[in-house]
Amino acid sequence: MTPNASSGLPGDWTVDDRCTNCDVARQLAPGLIREHRGRSELVRQPRDEAEHRSLLAAAHACPTRSVRPAAGPLDPAGDPFPLALDEEVLLLGHNSRHTAGANSYLCRRPTGWLMVDTPRFAEALAARYEALGPVTDVLLTHRDHAAHGRRYADRLGARLWIHEGDLDAAPDADRVLRGLDPVEIAPGVTARPFPGHTRGSVLYAVDDRYCFTGDTLYWSRTTGDVEVHESITWYSIEELSASLDRSLGALHFEWLLPGHGERRRMPAAEADRRLRALAERCRSLRPAPVDFAAVRW
């Protein structure tokens, strides 16, 4: 690599025009990568080792491999994933073009790991997760993230879960969630059907601490608040509003962990307050054409 003269670190990073504006790189390298004209662009080269590591994370997560060092292919030795968010949750990176660049996670449980949505499939990645301990379940939040679910479940000996509303995206799922009632699928793990973004969208709440939200809820850097993906709601914004109303007083968490959009940790009382305010805002929303450019990242 060409050295960065100001820091002695490898430099000449770029973001190429294959970027699909999925936001993943901006989440991992804030201050170095920004949104501009519907795609990510590099603001400047890294100045210290921490910034260099954040660009490496962005590069290994980017689903189109648009974040690149000038010297050529990424060195697998620099891959930081899985990346610990805290002692129980790992961010998997290696986001897939076939899930629109969605984030995915491993969550530690007493009997093994839960995989929530999936990274791109690769044997080397599957072996890496297997080495951490048994993965007992692959939990799909909705149809858009189903592409690699069966393959990971089979490779890791796990059960594949999806809601009946999106069953056609994973018709060979091992466990099918039905209806609207929350279901405890393992001790401390509740699947909460949440139709709106899709008919079969599901939130997975763990120990009243973690909430894996798929494409339903996310933290917006623009608004500084919990938001819904209202401009890319495929099924029904009215149903999404109803799902939010059903969750009030029943959904408790400290970590908001979405497929798309920013992650956020906050006190449970703050999360409850923000959910109630969001539910109030959503009651006035009405159907509108899908507009990816309107997402408030």
Summary of the structure (lengths in Angstrom):
residues: 297
radius of gyration: 18.9
end to end distance: 32.0
largest distance: 59.3
contacts: 1044
relative contact order: 0.10
helix: 28%
strand: 26%
